[in-house]
Amino acid sequence: MTERLNERLAGRVAVITGAGSGIGLATARRFAAEGAKVVCVDLDPETGAKAANEVGGLFIEADVTDERAVEALFQRAVDEYGRLDIAFNNAGISPPDDDSILTTGLDAWKRVQEVNLTSVYLCCKYAIPHMRRQGKGSIINTASFVAVMGAATSQISYSASKGGVLAMSRELGVQFAREGVRVNALCPGPVNTPLLQELFAKDPERAARRLVHIPLGRFAEPEEIAAAVAFLASDDSSFMTANTFLVDGGISGAYVTPQ
């Protein structure tokens, strides 16, 4: 069981998609450390169940591009714990065949859009009614720094999907603000996750190009992003909604970086 930090999220119920690794796993640990009951959703039964077991939470195996599965997972979370306070819609992919618009095929385009954008639409669609009933809730959707600026390494469908997440989060944040439901978009810079490590293994030159643009001179650790998610989930961010929350090491603010 994760060591408790404080009680900022005590008694709250959080659903995390993509909870089996990377940012999702780090956030599951952070939420549990702050007192939340955590529902870990993942397509991989091994990593997802391991994450849930570690944080003393509930594991739900689900394909977040399947509408009925998404509806059922939020209902199960409420059936199990009685409420839904936080939804961290984090599941996403960045496959190697998503590259330049000149070479990326339609199948690759559609697959990335389904996982990165449609899944967030579905998770918001089925989380919001539960939050409206209780008059309060926080939704954090994982976008990216590439949603606000062009990527140095082309990944056309990924960039477009994250732009869609950003725009959708703003609209939902405005639409449901008076009902107590906050919706914010988290925009991380490059993070030291298995996804990035795989990119380094397959194409070190392409991966290294990301590092040169970061003023802080390093990639983020998943725990640093998880800390930002916990802030957005908590009442410490109670006056924030429809927000673009950049945690990017300074990339979006830089013209050039020191060598």
Order of alpha helices (4+ residues) and beta strands (2+ residues): beta-alpha-beta-alpha-beta-alpha-beta-alpha-alpha-beta-alpha-beta-alpha-alpha-alpha-beta
